[in-house]
Amino acid sequence: MGALMSASTYTLRVLHLSDLHERVSFKMAGPARERKARAHKAKQARVLGDELMEQLDKIVAAGAPDLLFFTGDLADWGLVGEYDLAKTRLNEIIRRVGLTWAQVFFVPGNHDVNRSKEAQHFAQLRRFAAENPDKIGAVMAGFANYLGAPEETLSVVAARQAGHHELLRRIERESLIPGPERAHPCLGYRQQVQ
């Protein structure tokens, strides 16, 4: 280990954010749902508006971050339009703290999944997981294809995260999208930084 240490040391500063929950407008049935949508927008503005920007300014004043890790829920329903909103907000955050997109890393959350896509196949995958808890990890990692596992397991998961993957393409961070050439070919969330 001593050979790896240099004469000087460096403190790596990481900013960790999550849960933007950007939500596109969509017609909601009934006044109760409309009130809930308005309340959500008001709460989101309170948490992610001026107060967030003030906190980011304090963080930068104490020492600008080197990296930003965003660990889930950029979107609320996993819809492509929600990632347009998330990209706009993230652009402001990144500018505010003096980073570039190359210094931002993402792991999708449960809200970064479009549950309306591949619903039938995903239900089959969930049944397999419930019946085979000791095998599902290997199946999802692409290391084994057990008899009874849905054949399209990984493509089903990828299809449900299409909005998230599209954002990563638009910000030129394709290396964060799972794929066979990646360090972790199926889930794709292991990254090496120089």
VENSUL-V486311 format. One record per residue. N is the residue number from 1. RES is the residue in one small letter. SS is DSSP state (a for helix, b for strand, c for the rest). Layout:
[[N:RES:SS] [N:RES:SS]]
This chain:
[[1:m:c] [2:g:a] [3:a:a] [4:l:a] [5:m:c] [6:s:c] [7:a:c] [8:s:c] [9:t:c] [10:y:c] [11:t:c] [12:l:c] [13:r:c] [14:v:b] [15:l:b] [16:h:b] [17:l:b] [18:s:c] [19:d:c] [20:l:c] [21:h:c] [22:e:b] [23:r:c] [24:v:c] [25:s:c] [26:f:c] [27:k:c] [28:m:c] [29:a:c] [30:g:c] [31:p:a] [32:a:a] [33:r:a] [34:e:a] [35:r:a] [36:k:a] [37:a:a] [38:r:a] [39:a:a] [40:h:a] [41:k:a] [42:a:a] [43:k:a] [44:q:a] [45:a:a] [46:r:a] [47:v:a] [48:l:a] [49:g:c] [50:d:a] [51:e:a] [52:l:a] [53:m:a] [54:e:a] [55:q:a] [56:l:a] [57:d:a] [58:k:a] [59:i:a] [60:v:a] [61:a:a] [62:a:a] [63:g:c] [64:a:c] [65:p:c] [66:d:c] [67:l:b] [68:l:b] [69:f:b] [70:f:b] [71:t:b] [72:g:c] [73:d:c] [74:l:c] [75:a:b] [76:d:c] [77:w:c] [78:g:c] [79:l:c] [80:v:a] [81:g:a] [82:e:a] [83:y:a] [84:d:a] [85:l:a] [86:a:a] [87:k:a] [88:t:a] [89:r:a] [90:l:a] [91:n:a] [92:e:a] [93:i:a] [94:i:a] [95:r:a] [96:r:a] [97:v:a] [98:g:c] [99:l:c] [100:t:c] [101:w:a] [102:a:a] [103:q:a] [104:v:b] [105:f:b] [106:f:b] [107:v:b] [108:p:c] [109:g:c] [110:n:a] [111:h:a] [112:d:a] [113:v:c] [114:n:c] [115:r:c] [116:s:c] [117:k:c] [118:e:c] [119:a:a] [120:q:a] [121:h:a] [122:f:a] [123:a:a] [124:q:a] [125:l:a] [126:r:a] [127:r:a] [128:f:a] [129:a:a] [130:a:a] [131:e:a] [132:n:c] [133:p:c] [134:d:c] [135:k:c] [136:i:a] [137:g:a] [138:a:a] [139:v:a] [140:m:a] [141:a:c] [142:g:c] [143:f:c] [144:a:c] [145:n:c] [146:y:c] [147:l:c] [148:g:c] [149:a:c] [150:p:c] [151:e:c] [152:e:c] [153:t:a] [154:l:a] [155:s:a] [156:v:a] [157:v:a] [158:a:a] [159:a:a] [160:r:a] [161:q:c] [162:a:a] [163:g:a] [164:h:a] [165:h:a] [166:e:a] [167:l:a] [168:l:a] [169:r:a] [170:r:a] [171:i:c] [172:e:c] [173:r:c] [174:e:a] [175:s:a] [176:l:a] [177:i:c] [178:p:c] [179:g:c] [180:p:c] [181:e:c] [182:r:c] [183:a:c] [184:h:c] [185:p:c] [186:c:c] [187:l:c] [188:g:c] [189:y:c] [190:r:c] [191:q:c] [192:q:c] [193:v:c] [194:q:c]]
